[in-house]
């Protein structure tokens, strides 16, 4: 039984310019990024790479339509390496662009074509949440199916993951918090996964400790404190990515996908809505398994008791980002049943990573309680 793997080389640079020089970015590279990153960090370097500005092809999180439009745009470009500089959207797109004979990304997500990597992949994350730079997963909204789908395959692993703290500076506070909450959820879901083990738990624990410590300091000192801990949060996100890249994530992510896919709720924000509700249900069903270790860890970090840990977690996170009722996003009463069915039918890959099994009715009840 495999316990742990990490195939991606991790490097750190103080600036994008240092990275560009060290990695010899050239006309053989396709760089997928955003204009708001390109202008301050790349433009003056006069790099000869082929640049794609993701926002020109659609706003929000990646979709099959967005990916296919970009794919058609780069058909005539000759490149041997894909470099992603951005958040989850940019990274998820870039991972698909290393595949051989890709003409429609839906074919890859549905595995209608062989998943074969033919180009090198370098990922430079500019948020502190996805951990996607070290995982083998790409996620996109498949608009024709009104949900999100994930493709998990080692062919999507980056050859290099690059940490550059300065790139986090321009991230607005709301997106910073939502992405960091996502990383926290990655670490906690990984810790209680059936595939969790002594190796992955080291990374989960370290990520949890760093993120909660920084969150508590921000709650006390204000949003600008985040600028003092940019490297720490990028590393914490990376740790969480290493952990869940080996164990997977579970019901929090599974329940968030219909909401995100239908109402375009950003990934981290969508996960936040379900986080404590799922873990309270886990705890009710089996309080004496590995979740007891997590509760003790969280209680220590939050300065509370195991019994109050999820209420105190909500209190801390609520100081940083408002938690909304699901109806706030446009969700309708009748969609409680539809979303529950969607999770059971389309998210079996994630539900297999649950701490304990959740029935269809229990999933419906979580939606109902948050509606």
URGI-V149638 format. One record per pair of residues at least 24 apart in sequence whose ideal C-beta (glycine too) atoms are under 6 Angstrom apart, sorted by sequence separation. I is the first residue (numbers start at 1). J is the second residue. D is the distance in Angstrom with one decimal. If there is no record, write none. Layout:
i | j | d
I | J | D
I | J | D
This chain:
i | j | d
25 | 49 | 5.2
340 | 364 | 3.9
16 | 41 | 4.2
20 | 45 | 5.7
133 | 158 | 5.7
211 | 236 | 5.1
67 | 93 | 5.5
210 | 236 | 3.9
252 | 278 | 4.9
50 | 77 | 5.2
62 | 89 | 4.9
134 | 161 | 5.4
184 | 211 | 4.7
251 | 278 | 4.9
61 | 89 | 5.4
133 | 161 | 3.7
336 | 364 | 6.0
339 | 367 | 5.6
207 | 236 | 4.6
62 | 92 | 4.7
280 | 310 | 5.4
62 | 93 | 5.3
180 | 211 | 5.8
336 | 367 | 4.6
91 | 123 | 5.6
207 | 239 | 4.1
336 | 368 | 5.3
206 | 239 | 5.1
207 | 240 | 4.0
276 | 310 | 4.5
123 | 158 | 4.3
54 | 90 | 5.2
68 | 104 | 6.0
203 | 239 | 4.4
68 | 105 | 5.9
82 | 119 | 5.5
121 | 158 | 4.6
276 | 313 | 5.9
67 | 105 | 4.4
115 | 153 | 4.7
117 | 155 | 4.1
121 | 159 | 5.5
122 | 160 | 4.6
123 | 161 | 5.3
124 | 162 | 4.4
276 | 314 | 5.3
80 | 119 | 5.8
81 | 120 | 4.2
82 | 121 | 5.3
83 | 122 | 4.6
84 | 123 | 4.8
85 | 124 | 4.5
87 | 126 | 5.7
120 | 159 | 5.1
203 | 242 | 4.8
204 | 243 | 4.4
86 | 126 | 5.4
87 | 127 | 4.2
109 | 149 | 4.6
115 | 155 | 4.9
203 | 243 | 4.1
64 | 105 | 5.4
91 | 132 | 4.5
126 | 167 | 4.4
64 | 106 | 5.1
88 | 130 | 4.2
96 | 138 | 5.7
109 | 151 | 5.0
95 | 138 | 4.2
108 | 151 | 5.8
200 | 243 | 4.7
88 | 132 | 6.0
127 | 171 | 6.0
326 | 370 | 5.1
327 | 371 | 5.8
326 | 371 | 4.9
92 | 138 | 4.5
200 | 246 | 4.9
92 | 139 | 5.6
200 | 247 | 5.2
37 | 85 | 5.9
30 | 79 | 4.1
129 | 179 | 2.6
173 | 223 | 4.6
176 | 226 | 5.9
28 | 79 | 5.8
128 | 179 | 5.5
129 | 180 | 5.7
196 | 247 | 5.2
28 | 80 | 4.9
29 | 81 | 4.9
30 | 82 | 5.2
31 | 83 | 4.6
32 | 84 | 5.3
33 | 85 | 4.1
34 | 86 | 5.4
127 | 179 | 4.1
128 | 180 | 5.1
195 | 247 | 4.1
33 | 86 | 5.3
129 | 182 | 4.0
180 | 233 | 5.9
187 | 240 | 4.1
190 | 243 | 4.0
29 | 83 | 5.5
129 | 183 | 4.7
183 | 237 | 4.2
186 | 240 | 4.0
190 | 244 | 4.2
193 | 247 | 4.0
131 | 186 | 5.7
193 | 248 | 5.8
187 | 243 | 5.8
183 | 240 | 4.5
190 | 247 | 4.5
32 | 90 | 5.3
186 | 244 | 4.5
189 | 249 | 4.2
32 | 93 | 5.9
95 | 156 | 4.3
189 | 250 | 5.1
32 | 94 | 4.9
168 | 230 | 4.5
189 | 252 | 5.8
265 | 329 | 5.4
291 | 355 | 5.8
165 | 230 | 4.2
165 | 231 | 4.3
263 | 329 | 4.4
185 | 252 | 5.5
263 | 330 | 5.0
286 | 356 | 5.1
163 | 234 | 5.1
285 | 356 | 4.8
282 | 355 | 4.7
282 | 356 | 5.8
64 | 140 | 5.9
63 | 140 | 5.8
62 | 140 | 4.5
63 | 141 | 4.2
64 | 142 | 5.1
65 | 143 | 5.9
63 | 143 | 5.5
258 | 339 | 4.2
258 | 342 | 4.7
182 | 268 | 3.5
185 | 271 | 5.1
181 | 268 | 5.5
178 | 266 | 6.0
255 | 343 | 5.9
179 | 268 | 5.0
182 | 271 | 5.5
212 | 301 | 4.2
254 | 343 | 5.2
277 | 366 | 5.0
178 | 268 | 3.7
185 | 275 | 5.5
178 | 269 | 4.6
181 | 272 | 5.0
254 | 347 | 3.8
277 | 370 | 5.9
254 | 350 | 4.0
253 | 350 | 5.4
254 | 351 | 5.5
192 | 290 | 5.4
192 | 291 | 5.3
219 | 319 | 4.4
250 | 350 | 5.8
215 | 316 | 5.9
192 | 294 | 5.9
191 | 294 | 5.2
250 | 353 | 4.1
251 | 354 | 5.1
250 | 354 | 4.3
128 | 233 | 3.9
248 | 353 | 3.8
128 | 234 | 5.4
131 | 237 | 5.1
135 | 241 | 5.3
134 | 241 | 4.4
251 | 358 | 5.6
129 | 237 | 5.6
134 | 242 | 5.3
128 | 237 | 4.5
131 | 240 | 4.9
148 | 257 | 4.2
131 | 241 | 2.1
135 | 245 | 4.0
147 | 257 | 5.9
134 | 245 | 5.6
147 | 258 | 5.8
148 | 260 | 5.9
148 | 261 | 4.5
147 | 261 | 4.3
146 | 261 | 6.0
146 | 262 | 5.8
141 | 261 | 5.0
8 | 134 | 5.0
129 | 268 | 5.3
19 | 162 | 5.6
177 | 320 | 4.6
177 | 321 | 4.6
16 | 164 | 5.8
8 | 157 | 5.8
7 | 157 | 5.3
8 | 158 | 4.9
9 | 160 | 5.1
10 | 161 | 4.9
11 | 162 | 5.4
12 | 163 | 4.4
13 | 164 | 5.2
15 | 166 | 5.9
8 | 161 | 5.0
193 | 353 | 4.6
192 | 355 | 3.9
3 | 197 | 4.8
4 | 199 | 3.9
147 | 342 | 5.9
3 | 199 | 5.4
147 | 346 | 5.6
60 | 264 | 5.3
6 | 242 | 5.8
4 | 246 | 5.5
